[in-house]
Amino acid sequence: MGEQQRVKFPQEVIDEYAALGVDLPALFSAGHLGTRMGVQILEAAADKVVGTMPVEGNTQPYGLLHGGASAVLAETLGSVGAMMHGGISKVAVGVDLNCTHHRGVRSGLVTGVATPVHRGRSTATYEIVITDEEGHRVCSARLTCLLRDARPGDAVSAGPAAG
């Protein structure tokens, strides 16, 4: 779905992962589902994750953005934030997702911004606000991720994991 954009990471994160030979764009991506849905991560840091998703191709039978599509965007962005918080030694696994859908969207691009509500040793909770191109709030979501210790092989296959 169009040209891939480069994710903006803090330099210290790039250096930490590069030293271990880890491909950050693959690790902090939307995964196969997000790719099929056109999710693009634009900025990724523990204190803020920004991503977009097209409405086209992600609608329900009435032609509105599907609530499940908003949930995929929200969980992806919150999981990336939790992974950034946990660092290379942790894997984030979504355990609770709540989405409130405020208004319908029929076309264009929606943008999600995830910011932390709680960042602890074993869990991280993010609020995700999804807006349309006019800046109207489409969805408010909250995601809590368990931060578990990474196991051998996790660094290669890890991506935002749905609970």
C-alpha positions, 0 to 999 in steps of 0.5 A: 500500500504505497511507499514505506516510510522510515520510522523516526527513532531516538538515536540511543535506541537505534544504537542499542538495537544496531549493536545487537544486529536487530532490524528496528523497522521490522521489530517495531512494525505493524506486523502482517495484519498492520501491513495488510491494513496499511498501518504506517508507524511514523514516529516511535519512542517510549513517550510517544508513538504516531502512526496512520492508517487509510480508511479505504479497505478498512471499512464495515458494510455501511462504508464507515471505518471498522471499529476493529480497524481502529482497534488494530491501529490502537493496539499496534501503536500502544504495543510499540510504545510499550516495547520501546519502554521495556527495551531490548530485554523485554517483550510487550504482550497486549493483555487489555484493550478498550476502545470507544468509537466517537464518530464515523469516518468514510474516507481519508487517513486516520492518525493515532497518537499513543502516550503513556499513562503508566510505565512500570517494570511489568506492565505499561499502559498507553492512551491512544487517540485516533483522529481524522484528517480534520482533527476530529477524535474518531476513537479513544483507546487504552492498551495495557501490555505485560512486559515479559522477559525476552527469550532467545529468538524473541528479538528476531520474531518479536513485534507488537503482540496482540493479547 
